[in-house]
Amino acid sequence: MADRIWESYLISDCIVPKEQMKRLGEHKYSAVDTSWLDELCMKKFWDKVVTFCPMWVAPNLITLVGLIINLCTVLVLSFYCPTATESAPSWVYFQAALGLFLYQTLDAIDGKQARRTGSSSPLGELFDHGCDSASQVFVTLNICYAMTLGAVPNGVFAISVVSIIMFYAAHWSTYCTGQLRFSKFDVTEAQWMVISVLVFTGIFGAGTWSANIIFGLQLRYLVVGGSLIMSIVQIGGYAKTILGGGVGKNGSTVAGTSVLFPLLPLLMVLLPFAMIYSKATTSVYDVHVTLFILCFGAVGSKTTNRLVIAHMSKSELPLWDWAYLAPIAMILNQYYDCPINEYHLLVVATIYVHISLAIFSGPEGIYRQKAAMTRSSRGSHRII
């Protein structure tokens, strides 16, 4: 019985039709990079760094090591700042800045290593996007810890929402145009801003962000406000591309589907968590804000990964994902006056969505070539 349930779950959540798998294998990476920092100095730096990598080092290993470094340094920071209201020792912020820098570097050279070793493949690109979708949550938490945004009402959740929307919108526009486009101010610049914030906090202390600067406004409000304005402009650019840049028939996506449909999976992530957070009867989600954002981020990450697969395989984007069971359970618990302790349910939900993401992505990447199961009776492959 348990085996049949497990098999049914894998089929419904982790199975890609044979034709879709074929199109994924035919995918060719296409990107336009006009990033200011990339062109100014970072590309030269990364070209130099990759020469120190032995030829036997697999590109996916480089990506994975970068993700683990970023995760570990964020966990150290979260230990000292569990509610994003605490001030950590200076070295904690410095190690987080170093971790993000190392992640950025390793994430940038994995593709270069793939070209050096002649091992470039759609699977490697998919794995890279999968790691990026997980890391964007860690980068967001870095900002929240450094600027003690837990002391700002709804601050951590609001920043996380913007972060998830931006990352999803970038791949949404790619699903429409078939090309990943980096603007003048994009990922590299944003990551260096976060690194700068971490270093600044390490030097001057977290309390500096609550200092009144202009018209009684705290420094963190000025910095976050400026960042939000830039984010809105960026999202506006994605929206323009989405509405007018579809390369399919009649301006549709690369899969020939509506350019507006990807909005529904995004809302399936944002709305439930917004309801859960706003209707909490206690401060459980503020006291355990790291756990809540990790749960929120994992669901957003899996949804974005599905969008990436849809783009790369030129396929229709599915609406349902089994990760949505976590926020649904939390909403139902609130509706029935929390018969289950909200904190305990949050722990279970967070564990569940991360296991769901891990099964979907696989221990060695979203698509492990050698471990893909050919199911002749169903004509499909597993994503593990």
Disulfide bonds with the S-S distance in Angstrom:
none
